[in-house]
Amino acid sequence: MKAKLEFNLDDPDDALRHKLMLKSNDMSNALWEITYTIRRKYTRNFVMPKEDYYDVIDDIFKDINEVLECTRIDLDELL
C-alpha cells in the first residue's frame, strides 16, 4: 500500500499544511518529552510551598519552551 501527498506550495494554506506535515515527527517528539519527561520531573515526590507556585509554573513553561527549541518547533510559524 502506498500513499502520495501533493501540496500546491504557491497556495498559502497548502504551504502551511506541507510545513505541518514535515514537522509532524518533531512535534511528536516534543509532545512525548513534555508529557513524560517534564511531567515526571514535577510529579515525583513534589511538594511545593504556596508562595513558590508562580515560580514553579514559570519553570514548567521554561522546560516546555526548551523542549520546543530543541526539537525546532516554532508554534508561531505553524499556527
Protein Blocks (a to p, Z undefined) as FASTA:
>chain_A
ZZdddddfkbmklmmmmmmmmmmmmmmmmmmmmmmmmmmmmmgopacdfklmmmmmmmmm
mmmmmmmmmnopafklmZZ
